[in-house]
């Protein structure tokens, strides 16, 4: 006799959810351990929206979980989320993120500073609750302009590019339709303020947030790589957003602007003799210094894919170039003016290591490795070694720390001990580099999930990125060489909402339908 069992719909749903939950690989136990430790070493002189007492719950609710055999990368991944949370402020106008943990005189409303918007939005796009970043974007586009002295253009930024990157993780067409007119107006304002008759953009080094540089000056109107690269990235993003909402006129407008600016940067700011993108002075002469900002064009995939431009990256691993014991220097070490401008007493971009720039360079190198064919000796191992060095740099007096900039040989934080404002300095990225580049989750607007890991072959026997909110799905991505770490079998796995959608015995690039 057959027995037919009828399961109520609600119970069946609960069983399915339980089954899916059982496929989750990581728990929050390790997260709790890290948060307890970070809280224990913190004086917490400033409390914003989420105090230390609420840090664990907020992080458990909002951040993807991650583990790997590299203890420095794993620890700093959680440390950076822990510090990012410190800068979240709830205002009468919505959520914002600060750059400095203490108030600074040059900040705008709610202690906001615009120089690192791109880093902050890229980092925060992976939070489970998208309202934090939506609120922050809304602040800059709709609240800051109402102020007597708006602060958005106090510093160059790649706001449009970051907004589109946020959309690629959290698709919300209505949000794009809302912000697109303001983003278009913002681009036009930059053209009015900073565009030269030759159609390149000029900027003071201090307004690129890169003061005391070898190539520039606080009052010198140079044609610089940062703002020109940002404006290219912003034009590309506006082209894509206009396509998304069906505005053909706007789409064609920014397609033309991006094409023109790409050609101008390559024709005018590439120094054939130095084999490097360089700053150009108002007199049309190159600055004569290779600086880390020359890698920024790859952050936006601006350079053509040819050996001529790729050769520039050889300077990254050259000890006379940008390779130093403690990180990537902001100017080539061979230059006679290296580390001569600030003497450790003012913000100097003449060679010291800045996390802001390190983030940009690592993103640019990741793009070179994943989107280009010409690599000129660069590899996943080069990327990993530089990223590991970056993780290791997050330390002061033996405990985790994040500051402004460092001595390239000793790792001494040059505004650490004498400036409380520097603690937890929210002026760079790290977690996005883990998710988007190391693990390699490449956001896109279609229904294809693309993963391109930069974990070198043979480097790790296992790693896991879990509870990633992406396109409304809950993703788990893990590598288990032997199958003995996570007990799901050996190889490379991807789960979506608890359902396996990919498996391979090798750690390779993946393109798979997202279901």
Legacy VTK file of the C-alpha trace (Angstrom):
# vtk DataFile Version 3.0
C-alpha trace
ASCII
DATASET POLYDATA
POINTS 515 float
0.000 0.000 0.000
1.377 3.439 -0.972
1.150 6.244 1.520
0.817 9.752 0.135
2.188 12.459 2.424
0.877 15.970 1.945
3.166 18.701 3.268
1.624 22.131 3.886
3.079 24.870 1.674
4.583 26.861 4.576
6.263 23.762 5.997
7.560 22.806 2.569
9.030 26.303 2.179
10.730 25.986 5.562
12.180 22.610 4.582
13.551 24.068 1.338
15.054 26.994 3.221
16.656 24.633 5.729
18.058 22.559 2.884
19.520 25.658 1.288
20.924 26.853 4.623
22.684 23.527 5.064
24.612 24.226 1.869
26.041 27.470 3.306
29.726 26.889 3.857
30.731 29.550 6.394
29.228 30.621 9.685
29.675 33.892 11.579
31.797 32.274 14.311
35.054 33.558 12.846
33.497 36.975 12.221
32.525 37.163 15.895
36.059 36.287 16.984
37.546 39.019 14.830
35.026 41.655 15.932
35.568 40.850 19.601
39.316 41.284 19.099
39.008 44.546 17.174
36.640 45.911 19.806
39.054 44.942 22.580
41.926 46.997 21.150
39.799 50.055 20.352
39.285 53.124 22.554
36.191 54.104 20.529
36.500 57.840 21.100
34.035 58.441 18.247
30.708 56.609 17.938
28.624 56.934 14.800
25.556 55.012 13.588
26.872 51.562 14.518
28.957 51.580 17.728
31.360 48.777 18.558
28.692 47.101 20.692
26.559 46.677 17.577
29.390 45.948 15.141
29.028 42.161 15.141
25.293 42.167 14.452
25.588 44.825 11.764
28.436 43.009 10.040
26.695 39.630 10.328
23.660 41.195 8.675
25.536 43.092 5.975
28.932 41.793 4.890
29.932 38.744 2.833
31.896 36.142 4.784
35.391 35.183 3.673
38.168 32.849 4.706
41.477 31.810 3.208
44.857 30.346 4.266
46.516 33.796 4.151
45.865 34.975 7.705
46.855 38.585 6.950
44.403 38.948 4.073
41.619 37.251 6.024
42.112 39.353 9.161
42.334 42.646 7.302
39.278 41.760 5.213
37.225 41.773 8.417
39.164 44.686 9.892
38.363 46.818 6.890
34.641 46.059 7.163
34.879 46.819 10.881
36.496 50.212 10.179
34.151 50.967 7.258
31.213 50.559 9.604
32.706 53.214 11.902
32.248 55.840 9.188
28.548 55.210 8.583
26.516 58.206 9.768
22.745 58.481 9.820
21.719 62.084 9.159
18.357 63.848 8.799
18.995 63.610 5.043
19.876 59.909 5.027
23.037 57.835 5.314
26.519 59.113 4.536
30.061 57.825 4.988
32.844 59.984 6.349
36.498 59.899 5.369
38.037 61.074 8.658
36.818 59.662 11.959
37.168 63.112 13.561
35.801 66.368 12.174
38.105 68.209 9.775
37.880 71.869 8.819
37.734 71.320 5.054
34.851 68.824 5.184
31.335 69.584 4.063
28.039 68.827 5.745
28.146 65.884 8.185
31.968 65.824 7.911
31.816 64.491 4.352
34.777 64.717 1.955
34.473 63.850 -1.731
37.985 62.625 -2.595
37.338 58.922 -1.946
33.681 58.601 -3.034
34.655 56.053 -5.702
36.481 53.823 -3.246
33.699 54.079 -0.679
30.883 53.267 -3.108
32.813 50.359 -4.625
33.452 48.959 -1.162
29.919 49.501 0.056
28.193 48.050 -3.014
28.706 44.589 -1.466
26.733 45.401 1.692
23.546 43.355 1.884
21.460 46.474 2.478
21.862 48.758 -0.568
20.158 51.675 1.155
23.411 52.779 2.823
25.122 53.459 -0.497
21.961 54.753 -2.152
21.668 57.283 0.643
25.289 58.312 0.224
24.936 58.779 -3.531
21.730 60.766 -3.004
23.536 62.992 -0.509
26.203 64.043 -2.985
23.801 64.535 -5.873
20.828 66.145 -4.145
21.785 67.430 -0.685
25.322 68.759 -1.156
24.253 71.076 -4.041
21.840 72.819 -1.665
24.640 73.937 0.623
26.019 77.462 0.530
29.384 75.956 -0.430
28.947 72.571 -2.133
31.903 70.254 -1.624
31.506 67.608 -4.334
33.966 69.316 -6.703
36.512 70.087 -4.013
38.209 66.901 -5.224
38.280 64.921 -8.447
36.161 61.775 -8.372
34.865 58.893 -10.440
31.343 59.153 -9.028
29.489 58.194 -12.221
31.670 55.124 -12.711
31.074 54.065 -9.104
27.305 54.552 -9.372
27.199 52.267 -12.395
29.383 49.740 -10.560
26.892 49.830 -7.699
24.074 49.149 -10.157
25.927 46.132 -11.576
25.776 44.515 -8.117
22.365 45.863 -7.087
20.213 46.303 -10.229
17.666 49.046 -9.661
16.697 50.772 -12.879
14.418 53.240 -11.104
17.377 54.453 -9.044
19.458 55.008 -12.189
16.581 56.904 -13.809
16.437 59.112 -10.726
20.144 59.965 -10.505
21.083 60.060 -14.204
20.063 63.710 -14.837
22.101 64.840 -11.835
25.095 62.767 -12.931
24.837 64.282 -16.409
24.767 67.796 -14.928
27.746 66.953 -12.740
29.803 65.887 -15.768
28.900 69.110 -17.565
29.952 71.107 -14.514
33.385 69.457 -14.575
33.703 70.408 -18.247
32.840 74.022 -17.435
35.277 74.197 -14.545
38.271 72.164 -15.699
38.243 71.424 -19.428
40.907 73.057 -21.595
40.471 74.183 -25.213
42.314 70.985 -26.250
39.516 69.023 -24.471
41.800 67.517 -21.821
41.131 68.378 -18.184
43.450 70.261 -15.848
43.678 69.929 -12.098
45.783 71.015 -9.109
47.536 68.046 -7.514
45.900 68.834 -4.160
42.439 68.657 -5.786
43.286 65.196 -7.075
43.955 64.481 -3.363
47.625 64.011 -4.338
49.376 67.081 -2.952
53.146 67.637 -2.694
53.720 65.557 -5.812
56.889 65.594 -7.883
55.027 66.550 -11.042
52.628 69.154 -9.761
51.771 71.793 -7.226
48.866 73.097 -5.244
48.398 75.999 -7.684
49.710 74.488 -10.933
47.106 73.745 -13.623
48.563 70.538 -15.034
46.995 68.029 -17.393
46.959 65.127 -14.972
46.097 61.452 -15.352
43.672 61.190 -12.403
40.940 63.622 -13.475
41.302 62.784 -17.184
41.014 59.061 -16.422
38.094 59.647 -14.080
36.257 61.681 -16.692
36.786 58.917 -19.244
35.418 56.341 -16.786
32.512 58.635 -15.965
31.698 59.127 -19.659
31.709 55.368 -20.256
29.422 54.881 -17.258
27.034 57.619 -18.404
26.921 56.017 -21.851
25.925 52.700 -20.256
23.363 54.265 -17.929
21.800 56.192 -20.823
21.572 52.933 -22.781
19.951 51.287 -19.781
17.155 53.859 -19.563
16.731 54.157 -23.336
18.031 57.719 -23.778
19.654 57.466 -27.223
20.702 61.128 -27.355
22.546 60.946 -24.038
24.038 57.581 -24.975
25.509 58.930 -28.201
26.747 62.069 -26.462
28.826 60.141 -23.947
29.967 57.516 -26.412
31.555 60.341 -28.394
33.053 61.980 -25.301
34.592 58.701 -24.125
36.048 57.977 -27.556
37.565 61.452 -27.830
39.008 61.461 -24.318
40.544 58.012 -24.736
42.379 59.206 -27.844
43.478 62.432 -26.190
44.940 60.661 -23.153
46.851 58.190 -25.297
48.025 60.797 -27.819
48.906 63.557 -25.321
49.720 62.004 -21.946
51.787 59.008 -23.073
55.526 59.722 -22.991
57.227 57.475 -25.537
60.693 58.173 -24.125
59.681 57.210 -20.587
57.293 54.491 -21.819
54.819 55.752 -19.266
51.665 57.845 -18.892
52.790 61.145 -17.360
51.538 64.509 -16.175
51.937 67.299 -18.698
52.588 70.925 -17.704
50.709 73.934 -19.138
53.638 74.586 -21.491
53.045 71.199 -23.111
56.127 69.535 -21.642
56.036 66.291 -19.677
56.777 66.480 -15.964
59.666 64.063 -16.338
58.589 61.799 -13.504
56.999 58.380 -13.531
54.301 58.483 -10.847
51.861 55.854 -9.624
48.992 57.907 -11.015
50.191 56.721 -14.439
48.563 53.355 -13.718
45.120 54.915 -13.170
44.027 54.677 -16.843
43.823 50.874 -16.453
41.404 51.320 -13.529
38.917 52.312 -16.254
40.268 50.039 -19.034
41.233 53.168 -20.967
44.488 52.164 -22.749
44.385 50.154 -25.946
45.381 46.517 -25.600
48.865 46.601 -27.083
52.411 45.840 -25.985
53.444 49.494 -26.093
51.253 50.459 -23.161
51.532 47.173 -21.272
55.307 47.655 -21.039
54.674 50.408 -18.493
53.766 47.768 -15.905
57.378 46.561 -15.765
58.016 49.548 -13.493
55.657 48.098 -10.871
58.019 45.268 -9.947
61.279 47.202 -10.453
62.967 48.213 -7.135
64.104 51.381 -8.884
60.542 51.933 -10.019
57.601 51.441 -7.643
58.505 48.244 -5.799
59.395 48.957 -2.157
59.523 46.731 0.962
56.286 48.126 2.364
54.203 48.674 -0.742
53.775 50.451 -4.053
55.344 53.904 -3.990
53.552 56.937 -5.394
56.606 57.968 -7.449
59.499 56.060 -8.973
62.256 55.484 -6.428
65.013 56.380 -8.874
63.792 59.962 -9.280
66.104 62.568 -7.669
63.106 64.285 -6.016
61.738 61.073 -4.473
60.544 61.739 -0.887
61.813 65.333 -0.810
58.593 67.351 -0.521
57.010 66.618 2.814
59.644 65.212 5.125
56.903 63.289 6.891
55.165 66.428 8.126
52.622 67.092 5.385
50.671 64.885 3.027
53.268 63.910 0.441
52.632 62.070 -2.813
56.270 62.217 -3.904
56.972 58.574 -3.127
55.369 57.539 0.161
52.906 54.616 0.083
49.238 55.652 0.011
46.436 53.054 0.345
44.290 55.301 -1.887
46.735 54.864 -4.768
47.518 51.230 -3.939
43.821 50.421 -4.356
43.732 52.109 -7.752
46.899 50.364 -8.961
45.761 46.926 -7.824
42.423 47.459 -9.556
44.216 48.576 -12.697
46.498 45.531 -12.636
43.511 43.239 -12.102
41.866 44.787 -15.159
45.046 44.276 -17.179
45.114 40.590 -16.233
41.407 39.926 -16.782
40.466 42.232 -19.665
43.656 42.481 -21.751
45.790 40.047 -23.740
49.068 42.008 -23.411
50.373 41.514 -19.857
54.137 42.062 -20.311
55.163 39.673 -17.541
52.420 40.651 -15.114
50.602 37.680 -13.587
48.210 36.618 -10.873
51.286 35.969 -8.703
52.436 39.574 -9.107
48.961 40.798 -8.184
48.708 38.471 -5.208
52.140 39.382 -3.842
51.331 43.092 -4.000
47.934 42.548 -2.389
49.459 40.445 0.386
51.974 43.232 1.003
49.077 45.693 1.159
47.325 43.533 3.762
50.504 43.274 5.816
50.866 47.065 5.831
47.735 47.439 7.992
49.602 47.442 11.281
50.961 49.891 13.860
52.498 49.020 17.206
51.726 45.357 16.536
47.962 45.718 16.096
45.731 46.288 13.033
45.661 49.879 11.876
44.578 51.921 8.866
46.036 55.380 8.318
46.851 57.892 5.609
50.282 57.072 4.219
53.470 55.202 5.073
57.223 55.207 4.800
58.001 52.827 1.949
60.915 51.117 3.749
59.736 50.885 7.363
55.930 50.972 7.167
55.825 53.822 9.681
52.497 55.629 9.392
53.625 59.183 8.683
50.503 60.714 10.207
49.832 57.996 12.732
51.051 58.851 16.187
50.689 62.618 15.859
47.260 62.820 14.247
44.159 61.071 15.673
42.282 62.053 12.520
44.259 59.427 10.600
42.910 56.439 12.487
40.488 54.260 10.473
41.136 56.514 7.462
38.320 55.744 5.013
40.230 56.761 1.896
40.882 53.475 0.090
39.454 50.026 -0.630
40.265 46.473 0.399
37.158 44.288 0.664
36.137 45.111 -2.905
39.590 43.970 -4.041
39.020 40.638 -2.282
35.554 40.106 -3.753
35.892 41.677 -7.201
39.525 40.837 -7.979
41.102 38.188 -5.737
38.074 35.883 -5.775
37.132 37.572 -9.021
33.365 38.141 -8.948
32.929 40.449 -11.948
29.621 42.335 -11.790
27.655 42.710 -15.002
24.081 43.612 -15.867
23.047 40.438 -17.680
22.160 37.033 -16.257
25.646 35.568 -16.660
27.695 35.114 -13.507
31.355 35.787 -14.285
34.115 34.789 -11.877
37.799 35.289 -12.727
39.964 34.410 -9.699
43.404 35.976 -9.317
44.450 33.402 -6.740
47.657 32.023 -8.319
47.658 28.364 -9.286
48.936 26.306 -6.353
48.854 29.274 -3.943
45.895 28.141 -1.829
44.387 24.722 -1.212
41.102 26.317 -0.225
39.166 29.573 0.166
35.532 30.584 0.463
33.482 33.698 -0.170
30.001 33.217 1.221
26.737 35.114 1.658
27.352 37.507 -1.223
24.215 39.405 -2.206
24.297 39.834 -5.984
21.379 40.538 -8.346
19.037 39.488 -5.558
20.755 36.113 -5.139
22.817 34.728 -2.274
26.114 33.441 -3.691
28.725 31.071 -2.316
32.047 30.689 -4.157
34.665 28.283 -2.866
37.742 26.292 -3.833
38.612 23.061 -2.050
41.475 21.278 -3.771
41.122 17.992 -1.893
37.518 18.196 -0.717
38.598 17.784 2.901
38.095 21.409 3.951
34.412 21.988 3.194
33.247 18.436 2.520
31.270 19.273 -0.617
33.698 17.465 -2.883
36.961 18.592 -4.440
37.349 21.480 -6.858
35.852 24.887 -7.589
32.167 25.381 -6.669
29.584 28.121 -7.027
26.200 28.046 -5.323
23.299 30.422 -5.905
20.607 30.494 -3.228
21.881 27.172 -1.944
21.787 25.462 -5.342
24.985 24.333 -7.043
25.312 26.050 -10.427
28.965 25.333 -11.202
31.723 22.836 -10.461
35.149 22.242 -11.991
38.271 20.432 -10.842
40.390 23.470 -11.744
40.421 27.014 -10.420
39.590 28.791 -13.672
37.560 31.637 -15.136
33.834 30.918 -15.009
30.875 32.150 -17.060
27.673 30.457 -15.972
23.957 31.376 -16.126
22.790 32.846 -12.834
19.779 30.973 -11.517
LINES 1 516
515 0 1 2 3 4 5 6 7 8 9 10 11 12 13 14 15 16 17 18 19 20 21 22 23 24 25 26 27 28 29 30 31 32 33 34 35 36 37 38 39 40 41 42 43 44 45 46 47 48 49 50 51 52 53 54 55 56 57 58 59 60 61 62 63 64 65 66 67 68 69 70 71 72 73 74 75 76 77 78 79 80 81 82 83 84 85 86 87 88 89 90 91 92 93 94 95 96 97 98 99 100 101 102 103 104 105 106 107 108 109 110 111 112 113 114 115 116 117 118 119 120 121 122 123 124 125 126 127 128 129 130 131 132 133 134 135 136 137 138 139 140 141 142 143 144 145 146 147 148 149 150 151 152 153 154 155 156 157 158 159 160 161 162 163 164 165 166 167 168 169 170 171 172 173 174 175 176 177 178 179 180 181 182 183 184 185 186 187 188 189 190 191 192 193 194 195 196 197 198 199 200 201 202 203 204 205 206 207 208 209 210 211 212 213 214 215 216 217 218 219 220 221 222 223 224 225 226 227 228 229 230 231 232 233 234 235 236 237 238 239 240 241 242 243 244 245 246 247 248 249 250 251 252 253 254 255 256 257 258 259 260 261 262 263 264 265 266 267 268 269 270 271 272 273 274 275 276 277 278 279 280 281 282 283 284 285 286 287 288 289 290 291 292 293 294 295 296 297 298 299 300 301 302 303 304 305 306 307 308 309 310 311 312 313 314 315 316 317 318 319 320 321 322 323 324 325 326 327 328 329 330 331 332 333 334 335 336 337 338 339 340 341 342 343 344 345 346 347 348 349 350 351 352 353 354 355 356 357 358 359 360 361 362 363 364 365 366 367 368 369 370 371 372 373 374 375 376 377 378 379 380 381 382 383 384 385 386 387 388 389 390 391 392 393 394 395 396 397 398 399 400 401 402 403 404 405 406 407 408 409 410 411 412 413 414 415 416 417 418 419 420 421 422 423 424 425 426 427 428 429 430 431 432 433 434 435 436 437 438 439 440 441 442 443 444 445 446 447 448 449 450 451 452 453 454 455 456 457 458 459 460 461 462 463 464 465 466 467 468 469 470 471 472 473 474 475 476 477 478 479 480 481 482 483 484 485 486 487 488 489 490 491 492 493 494 495 496 497 498 499 500 501 502 503 504 505 506 507 508 509 510 511 512 513 514
